[in-house]
Amino acid sequence: MLDHSLIEAYRATDYRVHGDTPFTLRIEQTCTACDAVLDAYGATNAAYLTAWNPFSQPNTDVMNASAQEKLAADLSAISLAVIRGEGVGQIGDWPPEQSLFALGINRDKALGLAKQYGQNAFVWIERGQPAELVLCSA
């Protein structure tokens, strides 16, 4: 079971999506800019994933970057589009983590990839719905 303070840190993170129309996702909040991007790509859902710092243990930048590029390749093969982003925590002293916003991905596939890359959680998006923190161990 994940430590409550770690879950709270995930909940307090700004999940920034770069690209032509940048926006920020926040857990349990809807995002009209995100819905517009989903519409532009003909998607109804997306997942916000990272390969950085598996199991919330600091990793080297080189190891993080290598894992992130592998995740990007995996996502490119199964998503409508992948937009780079950055998770910026509001609690604690974690540095920003490079992330990927995968449009049109299946939720089970997103969960599988999050687990494959040693992540405790990821953010799930459905058009018109609040961003959801999905715990991989739940």
VMD Tcl script that draws the C-alpha trace (Angstrom):
set ca {
  {0.00 0.00 0.00}
  {1.28 3.44 -0.88}
  {2.07 5.94 1.83}
  {-0.72 8.51 2.26}
  {1.73 11.44 1.94}
  {2.93 10.08 -1.42}
  {-0.63 9.84 -2.72}
  {-1.28 13.40 -1.52}
  {1.85 14.54 -3.38}
  {0.54 12.94 -6.59}
  {-2.83 14.63 -6.04}
  {-1.14 18.02 -5.60}
  {0.94 17.76 -8.77}
  {0.37 19.99 -11.80}
  {0.33 17.68 -14.82}
  {1.39 20.05 -17.59}
  {0.84 19.16 -21.24}
  {2.92 21.04 -23.80}
  {2.20 21.27 -27.52}
  {0.29 23.72 -29.68}
  {-2.32 24.27 -26.96}
  {-0.62 23.85 -23.55}
  {-2.78 23.09 -20.53}
  {-2.47 21.77 -16.99}
  {-4.33 18.80 -15.55}
  {-5.19 18.65 -11.86}
  {-6.62 15.63 -10.11}
  {-10.40 15.76 -9.62}
  {-10.75 18.81 -11.88}
  {-12.13 19.03 -15.39}
  {-10.15 20.84 -18.10}
  {-11.89 22.41 -21.09}
  {-8.55 22.95 -22.86}
  {-7.85 19.22 -22.51}
  {-11.30 18.40 -23.91}
  {-10.56 20.63 -26.91}
  {-7.30 18.77 -27.59}
  {-9.10 15.42 -27.28}
  {-11.69 16.68 -29.79}
  {-8.99 17.88 -32.17}
  {-7.49 14.38 -32.27}
  {-10.83 12.57 -32.34}
  {-10.15 10.95 -28.96}
  {-12.44 10.47 -25.99}
  {-9.76 9.59 -23.46}
  {-6.06 9.85 -22.67}
  {-3.48 8.84 -20.10}
  {-0.73 10.97 -18.60}
  {2.28 8.71 -18.02}
  {5.94 8.88 -17.12}
  {8.84 6.47 -16.84}
  {10.81 8.75 -14.50}
  {11.81 7.73 -10.98}
  {10.28 4.23 -10.79}
  {8.41 3.58 -7.52}
  {9.06 7.25 -6.62}
  {12.75 6.55 -6.02}
  {15.11 9.15 -7.50}
  {16.93 7.89 -10.57}
  {19.72 9.45 -12.63}
  {18.77 11.81 -15.45}
  {20.39 9.43 -17.94}
  {18.39 6.43 -16.70}
  {15.17 8.46 -16.57}
  {15.68 9.81 -20.09}
  {16.39 6.34 -21.49}
  {13.28 4.83 -19.90}
  {11.20 7.81 -21.03}
  {12.26 7.36 -24.67}
  {11.31 3.66 -24.51}
  {7.92 4.61 -23.08}
  {7.48 7.21 -25.86}
  {8.16 4.53 -28.47}
  {5.69 2.13 -26.82}
  {3.02 4.84 -26.72}
  {3.60 5.95 -30.31}
  {2.75 2.43 -31.44}
  {-0.67 2.36 -29.69}
  {-1.90 5.97 -29.29}
  {-3.51 8.41 -31.69}
  {-0.94 11.00 -30.66}
  {1.56 11.58 -27.88}
  {2.25 15.06 -26.51}
  {5.16 15.71 -24.18}
  {4.57 17.21 -20.77}
  {6.02 17.73 -17.34}
  {4.72 16.80 -13.90}
  {5.46 19.57 -11.40}
  {4.87 18.70 -7.76}
  {3.47 21.27 -5.36}
  {4.41 19.28 -2.23}
  {7.95 18.29 -1.31}
  {11.12 18.94 -3.24}
  {10.75 16.66 -6.26}
  {12.18 18.06 -9.48}
  {9.79 18.16 -12.46}
  {9.35 14.82 -14.23}
  {9.14 14.50 -18.01}
  {5.79 12.98 -18.96}
  {3.72 11.91 -21.95}
  {0.05 12.58 -22.70}
  {-1.19 9.63 -24.78}
  {-4.46 10.27 -26.59}
  {-6.85 7.44 -27.37}
  {-5.04 4.81 -25.33}
  {-6.96 1.97 -23.70}
  {-7.10 2.28 -19.89}
  {-5.89 -1.30 -19.33}
  {-2.97 -0.71 -21.70}
  {-2.08 2.51 -19.84}
  {-2.17 0.62 -16.53}
  {0.03 -2.12 -17.97}
  {2.59 0.40 -19.23}
  {2.60 2.28 -15.94}
  {3.33 -0.98 -14.13}
  {5.93 -2.00 -16.73}
  {7.82 1.24 -16.11}
  {7.60 0.93 -12.31}
  {5.07 3.67 -11.69}
  {2.85 3.83 -8.61}
  {0.13 5.79 -10.42}
  {-0.88 7.59 -13.59}
  {-3.53 10.13 -14.58}
  {-6.56 8.98 -16.56}
  {-8.65 11.42 -18.60}
  {-12.09 10.99 -20.13}
  {-13.64 13.82 -22.09}
  {-15.79 16.05 -19.85}
  {-14.77 14.22 -16.68}
  {-12.37 15.22 -13.89}
  {-8.79 13.95 -14.13}
  {-8.46 10.70 -12.17}
  {-5.43 9.47 -10.25}
  {-5.18 5.73 -10.93}
  {-3.10 3.78 -8.41}
  {-1.30 0.88 -10.05}
  {-1.44 -1.30 -6.95}
  {-5.19 -0.90 -6.46}
}
mol new
graphics top color blue
foreach p $ca { graphics top sphere $p radius 0.5 }
foreach p [lrange $ca 0 end-1] q [lrange $ca 1 end] { graphics top cylinder $p $q radius 0.2 }
display resetview
